[in-house]
Amino acid sequence: MMTFLLKAELPFLVVAGIVGQKVAAKLWSQLFNSEAPDTAQENVRLAPLIGAAVLEGTLYKLARMAIDRSLRVAAAKSEGTWIGKTGQGE
């Protein structure tokens, strides 16, 4: 069951990546009143590209952590053991 839940995570991560990209583009356009820069564009400065990548990566990481955590909690409730490291949280 635990292995199944961890393998089931992959489709959620793909969706999280796509949603993160769309949300980052929308947020970028709201903040800067322009489209998010793309690496395929010829005349784009490096600073906006890095900013857009950081924003998109942060949103993806947040979604990934939420998915991973919720799957681990579900597995722990069904199996009675925690998948991964155990220890004190901070």
Buried (B, 14 or more C-beta within 10 A) or exposed (E): EBEEBBEEBEEBBEEBBEEBBEBBBEBBEEEEEEEBBEEEEEEEEEEBBEBBBEBBEEBBEEBBEEBBEEBBEEBBEEEEEEBEEEEEEE
